[in-house]
Amino acid sequence: MKQDVFLSKEEFDKRECLLKCRRERLIKVREQSKKMAATVLEKVKKEAEKQYQDTENRILSEIRDYYSKELASIRQHYDKCISEINQQHYMKEIGVNVH
């Protein structure tokens, strides 16, 4: 620095100290920014994972509900068919012509 040539030793040392403090402060601010960015990124990842899990659980629940309803419908149809078969066997036993 050309101006440094005209500074006294004390002024030069003071200026160097100020510059050093500024550099150190910039380094600290950069480190803090990196830490904050990492924290935010981690929170975003956790929230994304939570939302993924919630969506997965909701979909699995919907699938279970669907298959439960389907199974109940099939079971009801099966029971109806068995009942009709039993009724026809009974009618045949007592001698009533079904058809």
Secondary structure as GFF3:
##gff-version 3
##sequence-region A 1 99
A	DSSP	three_ten_helix	3	6	.	.	.	ID=ss1
A	DSSP	alpha_helix	9	94	.	.	.	ID=ss2
###
